[in-house]
Amino acid sequence: MYGPSVLTLSGCSIHHALGPNKTDEQFEKEVARVYSAVKNTAQEFHARGDLYTGATITGFLRVANAMMSQGAD
């Protein structure tokens, strides 16, 4: 879910990987996914509507989960 994305490619690489019309569509889906995750996290931690707090917590949780998956205690 959090692995590298085609959207991290640049220039001709992304155009070649997706085709001319897919880039904007995929970008729109990715932005919607991130927005939804941030919004839901803000609500979960009682900061409804505070996207800055939601983004901070979401980022922290992603790093913490990655560390735990690598064996950090």
N, C-alpha and C positions, 0 to 999 in steps of 0.2 A: 504494500500500500504506500509506503514512503520511499520506495526505491527511486533510482534515477528515472527521469522522464524524458521522452522525446523532446519536450519543451525546453530542456536544458541544452539542446543542440543549438547551433547558430547558423545563420545564413543559408548557404546552399545545402548544408547537411539536413536541416529541418525540412526544407522544401523537397528534397529528394526522398526523405523518409516518409513524409505525409502526403505529398502532392500539393497543388496550389490552393485548394479550398479547405483543406482539413485543418490547417494551422489555426485559424481564427476560431473554428468550432471547438477544437480541443482546448484552446486557451480559455474560451468561455466556460467550458465544463470544469476545467481545473480551478478557475477563479470561483465558480459557484460552489465547488467542493470545499475549498479552503474557507470561504465565507461561512458556509453552513457549519463546519467544524468549529470555527471560532465563536460563532453565535451560540451554538449548543454548549460549548465549554463555559462561556460566560454565564449562561443560564444555570448550568449545573453548579457553579461555584457562587451563586447568588449575586451576580454582577450583571443582571439582565440589561442588555442594551449597551454595555461598556465593551466595545470591540477591542480596545487597547488591552484591557485586562484579559479578555478572552484569548487574544493572540499571545500574550505573554505566558499565560498558563498552558495553552496548547503547545507552544514551543518548548516549555520546560518539560511537560509530560512526554513529548516525543523524544527528547534527549534522555530523560530518565528511563523510559522504556527501552531505548537502544542500549543504554548502559546495562540494564538488568538482563537483557537478552545476551549480552556478552560476558555475563558472569559477575558483574559488580554487585557488591553486597551493600 
